[in-house]
Amino acid sequence: MLSFLAAPFAASLILTGIHAYLGVHVVERGVIFVDLSLAQIAALGATIALFLPWSNGDPHAPMVYWVSLAFTFIGAAVFSMIRVKRARIPQEAIIGICYAVASAAAILAMSKATSESEHLKDMLVGNILAVSWPEVGRTALLYGAIGAFHFLFRKKFLAISMDHARAEAQGISVKFWDFLFYASFGFVVTSSVSIAGVLLVFCYLIVPSVAAMLYADKVGTRLAIGWSMGTIVSALGVYLSLQLDLPTGATIVCTFGLVLILMASVRPLFHRTT
C-alpha cells in the first residue's frame, strides 16, 4: 500500500512546490478564483477538442491537451488585459463571469458528447491516486521549467503583484508581464487539474499562502512556511487516507482546512510576525 501511495505523494509534493509560490502572487493580486476560472476554461477547450476530427473522440489524446492549453492562453490574454489602475469593473468580477460562462459552455458541449462526458468529468475532478511515475516525472520537468522561468524574472513578477501602480510607474510593461504570468499559470493549471482535480489544486494554491500571511510579511518567509505546510499536510493527508480508507484527494483538502484553522487559532500566541 505504501508503494502504491508513493507516486501520489510525490505528485502532491510537486504540486506544493509550484502552487505555494504561485499562490503568493494570486493572493497579493486579489484574484483568488483565477485558477478555478482558468481550469474551467481549460476543461471547455478539452470538451470542444473532442468534436475535432483529429482527436478521434479520445479525451486523453495529445491534441485535447494542446487545444485545452490554447483556450487557457486565451483566458490568460483576457485576464492580463482587464487589469487596469482605475477599472470600473473589478478584475475578480470578470474572472467569475469567465468561470460561469466556461462552465455553462462545457456543460452544453458535453450534452452533445454523451459517450465522452464521463471521461471529461473524471478529468475535471481528477484522481491523484491514479497518477503514474512517468506522469510525475513529466510534471516535475514542466514545473521545474516554469519555476526557473519565474525565478529568472522574479523581480518583474513580484513588482507587478506587490504594487501594480508602482511597477507601471517604473516603466514595466504590466500587460505583457501579466500575460506571461497567466500563460505560465495556465500551463500549471492545465496539468495540475488533470492530476488532482479543481478542489485540491485550489487548496494547494491558496491555503498555504493564506496560512503564511498569518505569520510573515516577507515573500521568502511566506514561501518557506507555505512549502512546509504543503509538505506536512500532503504527508498527513496521504497517511490518514491510508489509515481511514478515505479518498486521498478529499482527505488532503479537509486536512488543509483543519491545519489552517489550527494555525489561525494559535496565531494570537505569537507577539510578532516572523
PAMAR-35778 format. One record per residue (C-alpha): residue in three letters; x, y, z. Coordinates in steps of 0.001 Angstrom, whole numbers, plus 524288, in hexadecimal, padded with zeros to 5 digits. Layout:
BEGIN
ALAXYZ;...
END
This chain:
BEGIN
MET800008000080000;LEU80B208094C8033B;SER81154806F37F5F4;PHE803FE809517EFB3;LEU8030C816987F665;ALA8111F81A787F370;ALA80E188204E7E60B;PRO802298280E7EAE7;PHE80A4082D607F62E;ALA81547831587ECE4;ALA80B35838057E43A;SER805C283F507EFF2;LEU81366844487F34B;ILE81525849327E55F;LEU807F6850007E625;THR80C0D856227F304;GLY8189B85B767ED50;ILE812C5862F97E1F2;HIS8055C866607E766;ALA80A1586BEA7F457;TYR812908754F7EC9A;LEU807F18790F7E2E5;GLY7FE8D87A8D7EE3D;VAL806A7885C27F39B;HIS8047488D287E6E6;VAL7F60E8898C7E617;VAL7F31A88DF77F3FF;GLU7FAA989AA87F25B;ARG7F3A589D7C7E58D;GLY7E67689AC17EBD8;VAL7E265891547E10D;ILE7DF72885DF7EA00;PHE7D6EF87E607E072;VAL7DF9487FDC7D482;ASP7E3E38719C7D4F0;LEU7D5C086CEE7D54F;SER7D287875767C9AC;LEU7DE71871587C1D4;ALA7DBE4863217C55B;GLN7CE00864127C055;ILE7D28886ADB7B3F0;ALA7DC4F85FC37B1FA;ALA7D15E855D97B3ED;LEU7C92B85CFC7A9D4;GLY7D46885C307A033;ALA7D5CD84D9B7A2B5;THR7C73F84BC07A097;ILE7C755852F8793AD;ALA7D38684B7A78F5D;LEU7CBA483EE078FB7;PHE7C366843EA78470;LEU7CF5F8462777BEC;PRO7D22983B2977237;TRP7E0768392C775FF;SER7DD488363278447;ASN7D5C8829C678076;GLY7CCF782BFA78C30;ASP7D7DE8283D7959E;PRO7D7FA8314D7A192;HIS7E60C82D3D7A455;ALA7EB3183046796AF;PRO7F698839F0795F9;MET7EE758430378D7C;VAL7E4858446279882;TYR7EF3A8495A7A188;TRP7F4568533B797A7;VAL7E6DA8588A7946C;SER7E4228597F7A302;LEU7F0E8860DF7A4C4;ALA7ED81869FF79974;PHE7E0AE86D797A024;THR7E82D870057ACAB;PHE7F10F879747A563;ILE7E50C880A97A07D;GLY7E079881D57AE81;ALA7EE05886877B273;ALA7ED748911D7A80A;VAL7E0108959A7ACC2;PHE7E42D896207BB0B;SER7F09189DAE7B7E2;MET7E90F8A7D57AFF5;ILE7DE6B8AAB37B9F0;ARG7E7988AE917C4EF;VAL7E8568BD5B7C4D5;LYS7EAE98C75F7CF62;ARG7DD3B8CD517CFF4;ALA7D42A8C3177CA65;ARG7C5878C5147CBC7;ILE7C3C08B6517CCE4;PRO7CC658AE8D7D667;GLN7D5448A4727D028;GLU7CFEB899F87D93F;ALA7C23B89C597D3D8;ILE7C6E6899BB7C5EA;ILE7CDF788D7B7CA94;GLY7C16F888B67D0F1;ILE7B98E88B5D7C4AB;CYS7C37E883E57BC6A;TYR7C2688786F7C5D9;ALA7B391878397C52D;VAL7B2F18796E7B65C;ALA7BD9D86F387B436;SER7B69F865DF7BD7F;ALA7A9B1867867B687;ALA7AFF6866357A91C;ALA7B6FE859BE7AD4B;ILE7AA26854087B246;LEU7A37A8574A7A564;ALA7AE978513679DB0;MET7AEBC844F47A628;SER7A02C843457A3DF;LYS7A383841037958E;ALA7AE86837797988B;THR7A7F582E117A1DD;SER7B181822FB79F6C;GLU7BD0782B1C7A408;SER7B64B832D77AED2;GLU7BA80829877B9A1;HIS7C8A582A567B53E;LEU7C7EA839247B543;LYS7C1F9839427C2DA;ASP7CCDB830687C7A7;MET7D6D9839837C18F;LEU7D0DB845437C855;VAL7CF4F83EB77D594;GLY7DC92838447D4BB;ASN7E19482C0C7DB69;ILE7EEBE82DEE7E1CA;LEU7EF5881F817E57D;ALA7EFC681BF07D715;VAL7FC07823E57D459;SER8078581C0F7CF11;TRP8161881E0F7D0C0;PRO818008220D7C271;GLU80D6282C437C43F;VAL813F5830E37D0BE;GLY820CC832277C959;ARG81AD4839DF7BE1A;THR813BE842D17C791;ALA8202A845167CF5A;LEU8278F848F77C303;LEU81CCF852327BE89;TYR81B59858B17CBCC;GLY82A17859687CD4F;ALA82AE6860ED7C07E;ILE81FEA86A187C49D;GLY8265886BF27D1D8;ALA8334186F567CB5E;PHE82C4A879177C289;HIS825F687FB87CE33;PHE832BB87FD87D5BC;LEU839BD8862B7CA4B;PHE82FB18911D7C961;ARG82B82891207D7A5;LYS82DE889FAE7D98B;LYS824328A3877CEFB;PHE819DD899B07D32E;LEU81AED89D7A7E181;ALA81AFC8AC017DE52;ILE80E498AACC7D6C4;SER807C88A2267E0EC;MET80BE08AA077ECD6;ASP809BB8B7CE7E784;HIS803448B8947DA30;ALA803088C7767D9A6;ARG811408C8F67DD7C;ALA815A08BECE7D395;GLU80E418C61A7C8F6;ALA8148F8D2ED7CD3F;GLN821EC8CC897CC15;GLY81F788C9D27BDB5;ILE81CE38BB487BEBD;SER813D08B6397B41C;VAL8097C8B16B7BD9C;LYS800528AB687B390;PHE80B6B8A3E97AD03;TRP810AC89E5B7B9BF;ASP802EB89BC87BE9D;PHE80094893A37B275;LEU80D2A88C057B4BC;PHE80909889B07C2C9;TYR7FB7A884CD7BF47;ALA800AF87CD57B3C0;SER80A8F875C67BC64;PHE7FFE8874707C694;GLY7F76A86E577BC16;PHE801C8863F57B94E;VAL801938605B7C7AC;VAL7F2CB8604B7C91F;THR7F078858417BCC8;SER7F9C484DB77C191;SER7F64984E377CFFF;VAL7E78C84D427CE66;SER7E8B5840F17C62C;ILE7F0A083ACE7D134;ALA7EA5E83FB37DDAD;GLY7DD7A846447DA3A;VAL7D8C08541B7DC3B;LEU7D677853D37EAF6;LEU7E3AC84E387EE9B;VAL7EAEA8573D7E549;PHE7E39F862DD7EAFD;CYS7E7BF85EDE7F8C5;TYR7F5FC85D437F4D8;LEU7F59486AB47EEA1;ILE7EE85872A17F8FF;VAL7EF1886C318066C;PRO7FE0186C0480868;SER7FF0487A3B8041E;VAL7F3EA87E8C80D10;ALA7F9C6877148187B;ALA8072B87D04815ED;MET8016888AB7815C6;LEU7FD1488898823D7;TYR80B2F887928283A;ALA813D488ED781EA2;ASP8149B89AB1815BE;LYS820EF8978F80E16;VAL81F3D88F6A801D9;GLY82A798863880515;THR82519883178128F;ARG8176D8814580D41;LEU81C77877CA8030D;ALA823B586FFC80D6E;ILE8177386F27815D1;GLY80EEB86BCB80A1D;TRP817F18611780540;SER8194685B71812F1;MET80AA385B7A81508;GLY807FC85551807B8;THR811DF84A8180A1F;ILE80CC784758817C1;VAL7FE87847B58138A;SER8015D83F23807AC;ALA80826834E981013;LEU7FD948358C81A7E;GLY7F28A835058108F;VAL7F8478294380976;TYR7FAA28226B81689;LEU7ECC5824FA81B65;SER7E6D88206C80E96;LEU7EE81813C48100F;GLN7EAFB8119D81E4F;LEU7DCAD8157D81D3C;ASP7DA518102B80F84;LEU7D5EE81D5C80A41;PRO7D75B823D27FCD2;THR7E4F6829CB7FC84;GLY7E1A7836947F5A8;ALA7D62A839D57FE80;THR7DDFF835FD80A82;ILE7E90483F4F806E2;VAL7DF3784A5780474;CYS7D8ED8487E811D3;THR7E6548476A8183A;PHE7E9FC8547581220;GLY7DDE285A7A8182D;LEU7E073854C8825AC;VAL7EEC0858D7825B7;LEU7EB298669982159;ILE7E160867AD82C7F;LEU7EBBF862DC83607;MET7F5CA86C9F8310E;ALA7EC07877B9831E9;SER7E83C8739883FC0;VAL7F626873C184507;ARG7F9A18805B83DF3;PRO7F5DA8891D8498C;LEU800338821D851B1;PHE80AB7888788495C;HIS80DAF8967F84D37;ARG8140D89A408405E;THR814288955483269;THR81F7D88D6382D70;
END
